[in-house]
Amino acid sequence: MFRAKKRPFDLEEVLSGCLKNRQSAQKTLYEKYYGFAKNISLRYASGHDEAVEMVNDGFMKIFTKISMYDPNQSFDAWFKTVMVRSCIDYYRKNHKKVAFVDVDELHYLAYDDQLLERISAEEIIELIQNLPPAYRTVFSLYVVEGYSHAEIGKMLGINEGTSRSNLAKARMKMQEMVKIYVSDQNDYRNV
């Protein structure tokens, strides 16, 4: 039995095909970038199913806006930007009643980011998914994507102080969840 030799991935060729709405090129791009897109979406989603919806929404935007990609720039950076913005659009559309906490309502507590060093990246993503939507979104945009509070405020339609307070609350909530998780893991190992 002979198998067709798999052709190496040629991004330029695939993007050219996507510009011409070729389904084979779109499928190739989808298969090549699905994992990358899903990793981005998992940081904004409350679970696997919601992440898959975000991925699919993101790819629809990628395919419809592919003509806006500047070939002189990094495709991965452009792709990531479109996916993050697609996740934010999904968030806005599906979490309209999410309450953001204003900075005046926040009681600052100390938090220990070193706790996060005790668990794997996959475990951290699972914990992030357990944050309330507003906290999860601000946390991901600030900590993972590197957006400023001013940029986050603009994206989400909130003020900068609200973004800061939601990040602080998210960090405190993450710390609580990590402490419980690490404690549970230690208890499990001692059994």
Summary of the structure (lengths in Angstrom):
residues: 191
radius of gyration: 19.5
end to end distance: 52.3
largest distance: 69.9
contacts: 516
relative contact order: 0.10
helix: 72%
strand: 0%
